[in-house]
Amino acid sequence: MKGLFYLFFFISGINCMLAQSKKDVRKYKLKSCTVTVTDMKDGSASKSFRESFEQYDKHGNTIESEEFGKEGNLKKKESMRFNENDDPLEEINYDEKSGEIKKRRITSYEGKNPVSEIEYDGRGQMIERTSFQCNSFGEKVLEATYDAAGKLLKKSVFSYDRNGFRTEKKTYNSSGSLIQVKKYSYTF
């Protein structure tokens, strides 16, 4: 019997996760999702708390996200804004205690391809800027990150196979030394 309970709980959890896919959010015109957790003690509810909250736009994008601790305290809050292609334009991270902006990231596009991403602190001062270059297929081939003064911090170069699958990412430090190689392999 206990096994059936866990099986039911597992299947219910899967249904909740599936219902929150972007496709389903759009299909069912969901506006938000709140997750509430109830701790059980000796078969009775001992404490309930709101674990998370997400708000969606009409395209199924998450435009606000909050996570809470067991005591109801805010652990994380983000808001996002998207363009007409559902590409992220702005992401804001808020301070858990004051609710003020902690970090803000703005992304610019040329057509469908991202060209830059600028990160600001809570005072509006630029922290870093990342520029992107894409090939004729729209695949990111270069990513370079600079500090607020324009000094190169790191650079990543991406390689793809003839099917457009990423095969490699090489990352270089500010002096041009290779510091990491990531290889991607796929099974069909």
Summary of the structure (lengths in Angstrom):
residues: 188
radius of gyration: 21.4
end to end distance: 39.7
largest distance: 64.3
contacts: 458
relative contact order: 0.07
helix: 13%
strand: 56%
